[in-house]
Amino acid sequence: MSKTHVMKTDQPDFSEVVHLIAAARQHAYQAVNTTLIELYWQVGAYISNKIKAAEWGDGVVDALAQHLAITQPNLQGFTRRNLFRMRQFYETYQDDQIVSALLRQLPWTHNLTILSRSKRAEEREFYLRMAVQEKWSSRELERQFTTALFERVILNPAKVSAVLTQMHPDALNVFKDSYVVDFLNLPQEHSEADLHQGLLGKLKHFLLELGRDFCFVGSEFPLQVGKQDFALDLLFFHRGLNALVAIELKVDKFQPEHLGKLNFYLEALDRDHRKAHENPAIGVLLCASKDDEVVEYALSRSLSPAMIAEYQTQLPDKKLLQAKLHEFYLLNIAQGEGI
């Protein structure tokens, strides 16, 4: 007689235990990482202080690396090159206690990337904070440098309505003035359908570009008002802002009338789809290009929490942005000195 195996459908929920295990592993990893970064900091401080006090010359670091290699053959990460990096690491951040607290929340590889690729203290702090906030992988951190995120944010802050700023003071830290979607490989001439389908096909990449707290809700999200049916291009939810985020796509230059349609969609979302504990929906018009003065005029009278951004299908010219940023800092210095 064969035995019949009955699948139980009332198995207990073990998800909480799984969550506890995952949290413990993450805590253990973070504890190990913090200890390692603290060790590199202390070694860097020791080397730096010895050299500053003229007790050591640079050549002693070579001897230290050789000594550790002989006496601690299983020890990794203490090569001559890394020892000098530890010294640079300490000397760069020793006078900034707030920033130095961020260092211990990131892996050594992240810290080295930020240290080597940043040109200014402000840039280092920006990437440290963003890497901690967004929990970027090493690869994603490298991409943010490649897309010149710091330069873009400083030179072109997000264009948002006054209502959005009032409702969400942190909105400027969430949204960007431009989003780089080079991963779509779109031709210069492309349709809205091409852009739409491309973003859906590379949704993981797009979510990384948007930010960590964005969650995808739907595409061509149906909205029914009266006896008419409408479709919103893309709908997301932002956990930090606790609000639905509607994204309308335009493959041409921003026009003021685009904002009216977005406002209409936001009203429909708030009336028919927003839950009681959620904040009013936020709208994003993602256009191929925009005139910032036209954007300012359009948003100045807007009563909706909305913003206008542009998408870039190719990587920005980082050298050009760096040159513009240099001019920006020089201008601010001149204005500060009353020149």
C-alpha positions as CSV (number, residue, x, y, z in Angstrom):
1,M,0.0,0.0,0.0
2,S,1.4,3.3,-1.0
3,K,1.5,6.1,1.5
4,T,-0.2,9.4,0.6
5,H,1.8,12.5,1.7
6,V,-0.6,15.3,2.6
7,M,0.9,18.8,2.3
8,K,0.1,20.8,5.4
9,T,-1.3,24.2,4.7
10,D,-1.4,25.4,8.4
11,Q,2.4,25.4,9.0
12,P,3.5,28.0,11.6
13,D,5.0,31.2,10.3
14,F,8.8,31.1,10.8
15,S,9.5,34.4,9.1
16,E,10.2,36.2,12.4
17,V,12.8,33.7,13.3
18,V,14.4,34.0,9.9
19,H,14.4,37.8,10.3
20,L,16.1,37.5,13.7
21,I,18.8,35.3,12.2
22,A,19.4,37.7,9.3
23,A,19.5,40.7,11.8
24,A,22.0,38.9,14.0
25,R,24.2,38.1,11.0
26,Q,24.1,41.7,9.9
27,H,24.9,42.9,13.4
28,A,27.8,40.5,13.6
29,Y,29.1,41.6,10.2
30,Q,28.8,45.2,11.2
31,A,30.6,44.6,14.5
32,V,33.5,42.9,12.7
33,N,33.6,45.7,10.1
34,T,33.6,48.4,12.8
35,T,36.4,46.6,14.7
36,L,38.5,46.3,11.5
37,I,38.0,50.0,10.6
38,E,38.9,51.0,14.1
39,L,42.1,48.9,13.8
40,Y,43.1,50.5,10.5
41,W,42.4,53.9,12.1
42,Q,44.6,53.2,15.1
43,V,47.4,51.8,12.9
44,G,47.2,54.8,10.7
45,A,47.3,57.1,13.7
46,Y,50.3,55.3,15.1
47,I,52.2,55.6,11.8
48,S,51.2,59.2,11.3
49,N,52.3,60.3,14.8
50,K,55.6,58.5,14.6
51,I,56.5,60.1,11.3
52,K,55.3,63.6,12.4
53,A,57.5,63.3,15.6
54,A,60.4,62.4,13.3
55,E,60.8,59.1,15.1
56,W,60.2,57.3,11.9
57,G,61.0,57.9,8.3
58,D,58.8,56.8,5.4
59,G,61.2,53.8,5.0
60,V,60.2,52.4,8.3
61,V,56.7,51.6,6.9
62,D,58.4,49.2,4.4
63,A,60.2,47.6,7.3
64,L,56.9,47.3,9.3
65,A,55.2,45.7,6.3
66,Q,58.0,43.2,6.0
67,H,58.0,42.5,9.7
68,L,54.3,41.8,9.8
69,A,54.6,39.5,6.7
70,I,57.2,37.4,8.5
71,T,55.8,37.4,12.0
72,Q,52.1,37.3,11.0
73,P,52.1,35.2,7.8
74,N,48.3,34.7,7.9
75,L,47.6,38.4,8.4
76,Q,46.1,40.1,5.3
77,G,45.6,43.7,4.4
78,F,48.9,45.1,5.9
79,T,51.0,45.5,2.8
80,R,53.2,48.6,2.4
81,R,50.5,50.2,0.2
82,N,47.7,49.5,2.6
83,L,49.7,50.8,5.6
84,F,50.2,54.1,3.8
85,R,46.5,54.1,3.0
86,M,45.8,53.7,6.7
87,R,48.0,56.7,7.4
88,Q,46.2,58.8,4.8
89,F,42.8,57.6,6.1
90,Y,43.6,58.8,9.6
91,E,45.2,62.1,8.5
92,T,42.3,62.9,6.2
93,Y,39.5,62.5,8.9
94,Q,41.3,63.0,12.2
95,D,39.8,66.5,12.8
96,D,36.2,65.7,11.9
97,Q,34.5,63.6,14.6
98,I,31.1,63.6,12.9
99,V,32.4,62.3,9.6
100,S,34.7,59.8,11.3
101,A,31.6,58.1,12.9
102,L,30.4,57.4,9.3
103,L,33.6,55.7,8.4
104,R,32.9,52.8,10.8
105,Q,29.6,52.1,9.1
106,L,31.2,51.3,5.7
107,P,33.5,48.5,4.5
108,W,37.2,49.3,4.0
109,T,36.8,49.1,0.2
110,H,34.0,51.8,0.3
111,N,36.2,54.0,2.4
112,L,39.2,53.6,0.0
113,T,37.0,54.4,-3.0
114,I,35.6,57.6,-1.4
115,L,39.1,58.6,-0.2
116,S,40.8,58.1,-3.6
117,R,38.1,59.5,-5.8
118,S,36.9,62.6,-3.9
119,K,38.6,65.9,-4.5
120,R,37.0,67.9,-1.7
121,A,36.1,67.4,2.0
122,E,32.5,68.2,1.1
123,E,32.5,65.5,-1.6
124,R,33.9,62.9,0.8
125,E,31.2,63.7,3.4
126,F,28.5,63.6,0.7
127,Y,29.5,60.1,-0.5
128,L,30.0,58.8,3.0
129,R,26.5,59.9,4.0
130,M,24.9,58.6,0.8
131,A,26.7,55.3,0.9
132,V,25.5,54.7,4.5
133,Q,21.9,55.9,3.7
134,E,21.5,54.0,0.5
135,K,23.6,51.0,1.5
136,W,25.4,51.0,-1.9
137,S,27.4,48.1,-3.0
138,S,31.0,48.7,-4.1
139,R,29.9,48.6,-7.7
140,E,27.0,51.0,-7.1
141,L,29.3,53.4,-5.3
142,E,31.7,53.4,-8.2
143,R,28.8,54.1,-10.5
144,Q,27.7,57.2,-8.5
145,F,31.2,58.6,-9.0
146,T,31.1,57.9,-12.7
147,T,27.7,59.6,-13.0
148,A,29.1,62.6,-11.1
149,L,26.3,62.5,-8.6
150,F,28.0,65.1,-6.2
151,E,28.6,67.6,-9.0
152,R,25.0,67.2,-10.3
153,V,23.4,67.6,-6.9
154,I,25.5,70.7,-6.0
155,L,25.2,72.5,-9.4
156,N,21.6,71.5,-10.0
157,P,19.4,71.0,-6.9
158,A,16.1,69.2,-7.4
159,K,13.3,71.5,-8.8
160,V,10.4,71.0,-6.5
161,S,7.2,72.9,-5.7
162,A,6.9,74.9,-2.4
163,V,4.1,72.5,-1.3
164,L,6.4,69.5,-1.6
165,T,9.1,71.2,0.4
166,Q,6.6,72.2,3.1
167,M,5.1,68.7,3.3
168,H,8.4,66.9,3.1
169,P,11.4,69.0,4.2
170,D,13.7,66.0,3.3
171,A,12.4,65.9,-0.3
172,L,15.5,67.6,-1.6
173,N,17.6,64.8,-0.2
174,V,15.4,62.2,-1.9
175,F,14.8,63.5,-5.4
176,K,17.4,64.6,-8.0
177,D,17.3,67.2,-10.8
178,S,18.4,64.6,-13.3
179,Y,18.4,60.8,-13.4
180,V,21.0,58.9,-15.5
181,V,19.5,55.9,-17.4
182,D,22.5,55.0,-19.6
183,F,21.8,51.4,-18.7
184,L,18.8,51.5,-21.1
185,N,21.0,51.9,-24.2
186,L,18.3,54.0,-25.8
187,P,19.0,55.6,-29.2
188,Q,19.0,59.4,-29.4
189,E,15.6,59.3,-31.1
190,H,13.3,57.1,-29.0
191,S,9.6,57.0,-28.2
192,E,7.8,57.3,-24.9
193,A,7.0,53.5,-25.2
194,D,10.7,52.8,-25.7
195,L,11.6,54.7,-22.5
196,H,8.7,53.1,-20.6
197,Q,9.5,49.5,-21.6
198,G,13.2,50.1,-21.1
199,L,12.6,51.3,-17.5
200,L,10.4,48.3,-16.8
201,G,12.9,45.9,-18.3
202,K,15.7,47.4,-16.2
203,L,13.6,48.1,-13.1
204,K,16.3,47.0,-10.6
205,H,18.7,49.5,-12.2
206,F,16.1,52.2,-12.2
207,L,15.3,51.6,-8.5
208,L,18.9,52.0,-7.6
209,E,19.0,55.3,-9.5
210,L,15.9,56.5,-7.8
211,G,17.0,55.5,-4.3
212,R,16.8,52.8,-1.7
213,D,13.4,53.6,-0.2
214,F,11.5,53.5,-3.5
215,C,9.2,50.5,-4.0
216,F,7.6,49.7,-7.3
217,V,3.8,49.6,-7.3
218,G,2.7,49.4,-11.0
219,S,3.0,50.4,-14.6
220,E,0.2,52.1,-16.5
221,F,-1.6,52.2,-13.2
222,P,-5.3,52.6,-13.9
223,L,-7.2,55.6,-12.6
224,Q,-10.9,56.0,-13.2
225,V,-12.4,59.4,-12.8
226,G,-16.1,59.9,-13.6
227,K,-16.7,57.7,-16.6
228,Q,-13.2,58.0,-18.1
229,D,-10.2,55.8,-17.7
230,F,-6.7,57.1,-17.4
231,A,-3.3,55.3,-17.0
232,L,-0.4,56.7,-14.9
233,D,3.0,55.8,-16.4
234,L,4.7,54.5,-13.3
235,L,3.7,54.4,-9.7
236,F,6.1,53.9,-6.7
237,F,5.9,54.2,-3.0
238,H,8.6,55.9,-0.9
239,R,8.9,54.4,2.6
240,G,10.7,57.3,4.1
241,L,8.2,59.9,2.9
242,N,5.3,57.5,3.4
243,A,3.7,58.5,0.1
244,L,2.9,57.3,-3.3
245,V,5.1,58.7,-6.0
246,A,3.7,59.1,-9.5
247,I,6.1,59.3,-12.4
248,E,5.0,60.6,-15.7
249,L,7.4,60.2,-18.7
250,K,7.9,62.8,-21.4
251,V,10.4,62.2,-24.3
252,D,10.4,65.9,-25.3
253,K,11.1,69.2,-23.5
254,F,9.0,70.1,-20.5
255,Q,6.0,72.2,-21.2
256,P,3.9,73.9,-18.5
257,E,0.7,72.0,-19.6
258,H,2.4,68.7,-18.6
259,L,2.1,69.8,-15.0
260,G,-1.7,70.1,-15.2
261,K,-2.1,66.4,-16.1
262,L,0.2,65.3,-13.3
263,N,-1.7,67.4,-10.8
264,F,-4.9,65.7,-12.0
265,Y,-3.4,62.2,-11.4
266,L,-2.2,63.2,-7.9
267,E,-5.7,64.3,-7.0
268,A,-7.1,61.0,-8.3
269,L,-4.5,59.0,-6.3
270,D,-5.2,61.0,-3.1
271,R,-9.0,60.6,-3.4
272,D,-9.2,57.0,-4.5
273,H,-6.0,55.2,-3.6
274,R,-4.2,56.8,-0.7
275,K,-4.5,55.0,2.6
276,A,-5.5,56.9,5.7
277,H,-2.0,56.7,7.3
278,E,-0.2,57.8,4.1
279,N,0.9,61.3,3.2
280,P,-0.5,63.0,0.0
281,A,0.9,61.6,-3.3
282,I,4.0,63.1,-4.9
283,G,4.4,63.7,-8.6
284,V,7.5,63.6,-10.7
285,L,7.6,64.7,-14.3
286,L,10.6,63.0,-15.9
287,C,11.4,64.8,-19.2
288,A,14.1,64.6,-21.8
289,S,15.0,68.2,-21.2
290,K,13.8,71.3,-19.5
291,D,14.3,75.1,-19.2
292,D,14.9,75.8,-15.6
293,E,13.3,79.2,-15.8
294,V,10.1,77.7,-17.3
295,V,10.2,75.1,-14.6
296,E,10.4,77.8,-11.9
297,Y,7.5,79.7,-13.3
298,A,5.4,76.5,-13.6
299,L,6.1,75.3,-10.1
300,S,5.7,78.7,-8.3
301,R,1.9,78.5,-8.4
302,S,1.5,74.8,-8.2
303,L,-0.6,73.6,-5.2
304,S,0.6,70.0,-5.6
305,P,3.6,68.3,-4.1
306,A,5.4,67.9,-7.5
307,M,8.8,68.2,-9.1
308,I,10.3,68.2,-12.6
309,A,13.4,66.4,-13.5
310,E,15.1,65.2,-16.6
311,Y,16.6,61.9,-17.6
312,Q,20.0,61.5,-19.3
313,T,20.5,58.5,-21.6
314,Q,24.3,58.9,-21.6
315,L,26.8,59.4,-18.8
316,P,27.5,63.1,-18.1
317,D,30.8,64.7,-18.9
318,K,32.4,64.5,-15.5
319,K,35.4,66.7,-16.3
320,L,33.0,69.4,-17.6
321,L,30.9,69.2,-14.4
322,Q,34.0,69.3,-12.2
323,A,35.2,72.5,-14.0
324,K,31.8,74.1,-13.5
325,L,31.9,73.1,-9.8
326,H,35.3,74.7,-9.5
327,E,33.9,77.9,-10.9
328,F,30.9,77.6,-8.6
329,Y,33.1,77.4,-5.5
330,L,35.3,80.3,-6.7
331,L,32.2,82.4,-7.2
332,N,30.9,81.6,-3.7
333,I,34.3,82.4,-2.2
334,A,34.4,85.7,-4.1
335,Q,30.8,86.6,-3.0
336,G,31.7,85.7,0.6
337,E,34.6,88.0,0.6
338,G,32.5,90.8,-0.9
339,I,34.6,90.9,-4.2
